[in-house]
Each structure stands twice: as C-alpha cells, then as structure tokens.
C-alpha cells in the first residue's frame, strides 16, 4: 500500500503568545505612565508629531500593541489596528519572547536581525531611548544593565517603579 | 569574535576589472533588458565617462532607451518623477546608473516608481516598505567611496517638504555592479581622498560595530588593506589604473560589509554634519573616523586593535604588543590623514571644513536621532555627542 502524505499543521505556541500579549499590555501602560513621570521620556515624546502612532507586533499575525500621541501625551491604544508611522516587528514568537521576557535588549535584538522596522527610522532612535529609561523603572539594575548599552540616569527609580506597578499599569494613570 | 547569530545578504553580481564595462550589453541581455535608460549627471558627462559607456554598447545590437544626464548633486522627488516619465515614454525596460551617490540613489528611486503602477515615491519611504522585486538595475560607480552599488539604501530629498527621505529595502539592491577603473581615473585628488576615507569608515565601522560578523569582517579587512596601500598612491598619481581598480574594489567590499553589519556613530555624526553644515560626506567621514574609534575604544579595544593588521601591515602589527595596538591603530590613521591633508588638502577638523562652533548643538541633536547610532557599541547621548564634536572642531 502506498504511504499517504498528509498536510501538516504546526500547533500554536499559546503560552508564549499569551506571555507576549501580557507584556505588550504592561509595556504599553507602563510607557503611558512613565511618559508623565519622567522628564527624559517627556522630552523625547514632545518631538513626536501629534497623532504619531507606534506599533509593535509579532509576525505574521501574533500579539501586538499600539502607542498613540494624542493631545501631546502618549497613550496605550491596545492591539495594533491602524497603519502606524513606525512599526517594530518581531520576526517570530521566539525572538519576541526573548526580548519581552526580558532576556535580550533592543540593540542586541536589532543586531541579530530579530526585529525589523517599517516606517520612520529616525523616530525609532527616540523610542529606543525612551524604552531604555522605561526599563530602568520597570526592572532592578541587575536585570536592566545587560539590556541597555548604558544605564540611563533616572530619578527616584524605586518610588516611580512602585507607582507604575500599582497605579500606572492596572489603572492607566 | 563569533556572534551567536548573524545574517549576510549580497545578491549583487560584481563584474570588476580593466575594461569590465565592455560586458555591460551582455550582462543586460542576460537580465532580459533590451532598452536600458542611463541615469547620470553633468559631471560624469563632462568628464567624458558617458562616452565610454556609450562605446561599450557599440555592435551590441542594443538600443539605449535614453541618457538622462541632468541629475542634480542632491537628488529630489521631482527629478525621480521626471526620469520615470522618460522611462515610460521611451519604453525602457531596465536602468543603468552611472555616477556617484546621487545618480545611483536617483536610479534606485526611479526604479521604485517605474516598478509600481500606482502610488507616490513617498508611500514607500522608510524601512521595508517595498514588497516585491523591482526592474533590473545596473550600477557603474564613478567614485570609489559610497559603496552604493551594493547597498540597499537610497536617500532622496522631498524639496517641497524640505526633508530627506530614506528608503531601505533589500529590493533596492542592484542586480549588477560594474567596476571599471576607467570610470575613476579623472577624479581629482581631494575627492579621491574624501571618497577613500568614506570607504575606510564603512569598513572600520562595519568591523567594530554591534552587527559585525565573520563575512562582513572578511570584506571589511580586505577593503582596509587595499585602501591603506592604494589610497596614497591614487591621490598622488590619479592615472594609476591599478590603484584606481584597487580602491573601487575596496569601496565595493566595504559597501557589502556595512550593508550587512551597519555603521555607527561616525556615520551618525557625518550625516548630521552634512545636513547642518553641508560638509561633503567623505570629508566628514575623514574627520570623524578617528574620534569615533577613540570614543568606542573602552568597549571595543581588542577589536579596534585587530584593525592594525590590515591598516598598518603585518610588520607593524607583529611588532606592537596587543595592548598597544588600538593606540597604534589611531596613530596610523592619523598619519594617513596628515598625508591626505598635505597631498590633497583633505580637512582634518570641522572648522577647516566650514563648520561653525554654534552649529555643534544642532549637529549633536541630529546625530543622536540618526538610525546608524543603533549599532554603535557605546551609548552616545546629547552631551557625549557635543563632547566628540568639540574635539573634532
């Protein structure tokens, strides 16, 4: 009898997708909150055009998140639904998991071609500087240091970390 | 140093050598092109280089669709659209760019427009906006520095909005690079020196920045060896075809290296200085290269020290203890710079290149927002950039 060759449908990595979506939510809300607290992030965001949209997504159709500048402020806007000015795309779920968990920094991820950029490249530099400052609030120094080229000098990291985790992320304040 | 992961992509066929240009019609026919449009500028025509290209088509049975010779030094959307009109009106089916950075970038822009039925050039601005292959593109460089014949980038000005649009896509890579030393023989000594320093900065940054990998390293070190040996020769004797061919090859290899491992702060500062003070790119590269290497030294001492072998040669490398190699490399670079300054008048400082001290802040601001900075091994913020600029001034 002739052997039958059926199509193979690979399974989904539900756990990693779920983790990525949760981290996107945390990052988005934390960014929104840190943009109010931190003067460095405020200065960067002030240079972004009103209505500027930044999206992060996992290819091909994985979790995503969107940040939008509205009335001079950056807001977390949930899943990336609109066409964004700058899209940071993880090429696969494994690369996204490495960066989001956080085992790898943005610069290293770019150097290893794990991310691709679509759109305004110059704005990505500003976003990465903001991200470095955000990481300094989200994580203690021993976790943050390997993720950034140089620890950003942030003020009152512990107090602000407490604020971001207790009010910023849960309530979007 | 072996990276845990890397990618290298260079599908450009490279045809290099004395009279290589004579193969142009054959190579075009292999790509299915029968009516190529030649994109060039007045400088190239004035130097008699287009005549050499035209002669290469002799007895080939091929018709040149048109020769567009009015590309300005800073290409713009209007120029790209005008050339696209000529391309369509004359029924062309491929592009040949002959020139330096501007005609090559323009031809890449034209290729975007003529390969898409709808949409404006600005719809494709940024990274990875192009999704399909473009029309065949051949590049014949007439300078030995940009490496544009093997890069996936094009920069075109939108004069109405007063912004420079960057296009980055693997589809922008030409199909063929034709390197013929006849095309660079007429380059003046100062431009030879500046473009040579541009190629050297591509190779050195590719070798020292975060995305370095064994394949880009091989291209970079081969390029540095050739530049170190032949740049002073070509500056002194412009008609030396061997030196010209060596530099054109070095520029091409440096281009392939930095296309795959990117550049760093030297280019970020150079792009910014070009935008603010209109310092020619090669001149800026010559000025910033030693400062960039010195700035990155704490993070990359060993890697920078390794460059002494291709730049200084085996004897100097072997006679220098490993710890002293980075400093010795900077000394060798300084010697090369001084040589180029005395022989070709290549400026070594920003003030000699026409920059004013009150412009340094603006340059620093532009530099820290330049995408090239992403792959720099050491963080450079506004204050760091100002400090480097002050030293270079």
Interface residues (C-beta under 8 A of the other chain):
Chain A: X107 X108 X110 X111 X112 X113 X114 X116 X117 X118 X119 X120 X121 X122 X124 X125 X126 X128 X129 X148 X149 X150
Chain B: X3 X4 X5 X6 X7 X126 X127 X128 X129 X166 X168 X210 X211 X368 X369 X370 X371 X373 X374 X375 X377 X378 X379 X381
